[in-house]
């Protein structure tokens, strides 16, 4: 074997032995996805009565309102006119929500993979204004930074989107 062949062999052995087609611990999660049909995503936003927190996330303050995201399910709306007695006034159901912002009475949030805008000027009545599809990646499970292969688009029902994860 000439020196070039030895060098190539030396470089190829670690590459070939480092690949495994067997699932390993890096692709395991204790969570299971919550799936929603892609056709139902635009109709999934609604206003509801206040509820308890389940998985609180980001807090956002706008005027006298406090918004607290409940990861993957929606946004709590809290009237904070009297900071000594904040009062829950509603819950905006937004499957897949993880982040939000508010500007000029318009709420912007992620609805799983889509960016939505909602008119908030007549709260508690809300109106969907616009939807930009496929802006965000699907949410990964809380204990991972990627979607496990077992739940990739190729391994679940067609035309579904991950809107959350449950244990």
C-alpha positions as CSV (number, residue, x, y, z in Angstrom):
1,X,0.0,0.0,0.0
2,X,1.4,3.4,-1.0
3,X,1.5,6.3,1.5
4,X,-1.5,8.0,-0.2
5,X,-3.6,4.9,0.2
6,X,-2.6,4.5,3.9
7,X,-3.6,8.1,4.5
8,X,-7.0,7.7,2.9
9,X,-7.6,4.5,4.8
10,X,-6.6,6.2,8.0
11,X,-9.1,9.0,7.3
12,X,-11.9,6.8,6.1
13,X,-11.9,4.3,9.0
14,X,-13.1,6.8,11.7
15,X,-15.8,8.1,9.2
16,X,-17.1,4.7,8.4
17,X,-17.2,3.4,12.0
18,X,-18.7,6.7,13.3
19,X,-21.9,6.3,11.4
20,X,-24.7,4.2,12.8
21,X,-28.1,3.6,11.3
22,X,-29.4,2.4,14.7
23,X,-31.3,4.9,16.8
24,X,-29.3,6.2,19.7
25,X,-29.9,8.2,22.9
26,X,-29.5,11.5,21.0
27,X,-32.7,10.8,19.1
28,X,-34.8,9.8,22.1
29,X,-37.3,11.9,23.9
30,X,-39.9,11.3,26.6
31,X,-42.4,13.6,24.8
32,X,-44.9,12.8,22.1
33,X,-46.0,15.3,19.5
34,X,-49.5,16.9,19.4
35,X,-50.4,17.0,15.7
36,X,-52.9,19.2,13.9
37,X,-54.1,18.8,10.4
38,X,-52.6,21.6,8.2
39,X,-56.0,22.6,7.0
40,X,-57.2,23.2,10.6
41,X,-54.3,25.5,11.5
42,X,-55.9,28.7,10.2
43,X,-59.1,28.0,12.1
44,X,-57.3,27.1,15.3
45,X,-57.2,30.6,16.8
46,X,-60.0,31.6,19.2
47,X,-60.7,33.5,22.5
48,X,-61.7,31.6,25.6
49,X,-62.3,32.2,29.3
50,X,-59.3,32.5,31.6
51,X,-57.7,29.3,32.7
52,X,-54.9,28.0,34.9
53,X,-51.3,28.1,33.7
54,X,-49.9,24.8,32.5
55,X,-46.5,25.5,31.0
56,X,-45.8,29.3,31.3
57,X,-43.3,30.9,29.0
58,X,-42.6,34.4,27.8
59,X,-44.1,37.4,29.6
60,X,-45.0,40.5,27.5
61,X,-46.3,43.8,28.8
62,X,-48.4,46.1,26.6
63,X,-50.0,49.2,28.1
64,X,-52.1,47.9,31.1
65,X,-52.1,44.3,29.9
66,X,-49.8,41.5,30.7
67,X,-49.6,38.6,28.2
68,X,-48.2,35.2,29.4
69,X,-47.6,32.5,26.9
70,X,-48.7,29.0,27.9
71,X,-46.3,27.1,25.7
72,X,-47.8,25.4,22.7
73,X,-51.4,26.2,23.7
74,X,-52.1,29.9,23.9
75,X,-51.7,33.3,25.6
76,X,-53.2,34.4,28.9
77,X,-54.4,38.0,29.0
78,X,-54.2,39.8,32.3
79,X,-55.6,43.2,33.1
80,X,-52.9,45.0,35.2
81,X,-54.5,48.4,35.7
82,X,-54.2,47.7,39.4
83,X,-50.9,46.0,39.8
84,X,-51.8,45.0,43.3
85,X,-54.7,42.9,41.9
86,X,-54.0,41.7,38.4
87,X,-57.0,40.0,36.9
88,X,-57.1,37.3,34.2
89,X,-59.5,38.4,31.5
90,X,-59.1,35.8,28.8
91,X,-57.1,33.1,27.0
92,X,-56.3,33.3,23.3
93,X,-56.0,29.7,22.0
94,X,-53.1,29.6,19.5
95,X,-51.8,26.0,19.0
96,X,-48.0,25.9,18.7
97,X,-47.4,29.4,20.2
98,X,-44.0,30.0,21.7
99,X,-43.4,33.7,21.1
100,X,-45.4,36.9,20.6
101,X,-45.2,40.6,20.2
102,X,-47.7,43.5,20.1
103,X,-47.6,46.7,18.2
104,X,-50.4,49.2,17.4
105,X,-53.1,47.0,18.9
106,X,-52.0,44.0,16.7
107,X,-50.8,40.8,18.3
108,X,-48.1,38.9,16.3
109,X,-47.5,35.3,17.3
110,X,-46.3,32.0,15.9
111,X,-49.1,29.5,15.2
112,X,-46.8,26.5,15.0
113,X,-45.0,27.1,11.6
114,X,-47.1,30.2,10.6
115,X,-46.8,33.8,11.6
116,X,-50.2,35.3,12.5
117,X,-51.4,38.8,13.2
118,X,-54.6,39.4,15.3
119,X,-56.5,42.6,15.7
120,X,-56.6,43.3,19.4
121,X,-58.3,46.8,19.3
122,X,-61.8,45.4,20.3
123,X,-60.6,42.9,22.9
124,X,-62.2,40.7,24.1
125,X,-63.4,40.3,20.5
126,X,-60.4,39.4,18.3
127,X,-60.0,39.1,14.6
128,X,-57.4,37.3,12.6
129,X,-55.8,39.8,10.2
130,X,-53.1,37.9,8.3
131,X,-51.2,34.6,8.2
132,X,-47.8,34.1,6.6
133,X,-47.3,30.3,6.1
134,X,-44.2,28.3,6.8
135,X,-42.2,31.0,8.5
136,X,-41.0,29.0,11.5
137,X,-39.7,25.5,11.9
138,X,-41.9,23.0,13.8
139,X,-41.3,23.1,17.5
140,X,-38.9,20.5,18.9
141,X,-39.6,18.6,22.1
142,X,-38.6,20.5,25.3
143,X,-35.8,18.1,26.0
144,X,-34.2,18.3,22.5
145,X,-33.1,20.8,19.9
146,X,-34.5,18.9,16.9
147,X,-37.4,16.7,16.0
148,X,-36.6,13.0,16.4
149,X,-36.6,11.0,13.3
150,X,-39.5,8.9,14.6
151,X,-41.7,12.1,14.4
152,X,-40.3,13.6,11.2
153,X,-42.7,14.5,8.4
154,X,-41.9,11.2,6.7
155,X,-43.0,9.2,9.8
156,X,-46.4,10.7,10.7
157,X,-49.7,11.2,8.9
158,X,-49.5,13.4,5.8
159,X,-50.4,17.1,6.0
160,X,-50.0,17.3,9.7
161,X,-48.0,19.8,11.7
162,X,-46.5,19.6,15.2
163,X,-48.2,22.1,17.5
164,X,-46.8,20.9,20.8
165,X,-45.4,18.1,22.9
166,X,-46.8,16.2,25.9
167,X,-45.2,13.7,28.3
